[in-house]
Every structure is written in structure tokens, then in C-alpha cells.
Amino acid sequence: MPVVQVPTAYRGPTRGEAEILVSGSTVLACLEAVEEKYPGFLPQVIDADGAVQRFVKLFLNGEQLGDGALDAEVDEHDRVEVLAAIAGG
């Protein structure tokens, strides 16, 4: 089963869980599976228009995903990492 890695800043809905085993064949399906287990997670990552939030980066097995990130295919041994790009100044 793929694993979704959740950054500390987004672990409220996951009740502190950092790594969540999910079923899914795309990055989006994996993120939706996390939302199914932990309601409130997905809006932190995906905006109302279905796009990746501005300050979120997605990685698949350590490689940053660009355009089409949500449609990237995921295998049963893959790791999807959500990175919260926190801005400050």
C-alpha cells in the first residue's frame, strides 16, 4: 500500500499521524484516501478549484512533482510526501 507522509503543520486532522497507509493509484486518490480516514486533511492540500494549494509541494519517492502532480500514478510501494512550504518574514 502507498504511504502518504503528512507534514507536522497538517497533522491536526490526522491526530498527529505522520505516515498513513492508503489505497490509491494516483496521488489524488491517495490524498482522498487520507481525507476519508481523517476529514479536514484534503482542504489543506487541495483548493476549492481542485488544484494544489499555493504553499504546498508534492513529492513522489523523493522527486518533486510539477504540473499534473495529482494525476501522477502511484504504485503499492510508493511514498507520497506533502510538504508545507511555510512562508514568513
Secondary structure, DSSP 8 states (H G I E B T S, - for coil): --EEE--GGG-TTTTT-SEEE---SBHHHHHHHHHHHSTTSHHHHB-TTSSB-TTEEEEETTEE--TTGGG-B--TT-EEEEEE-----
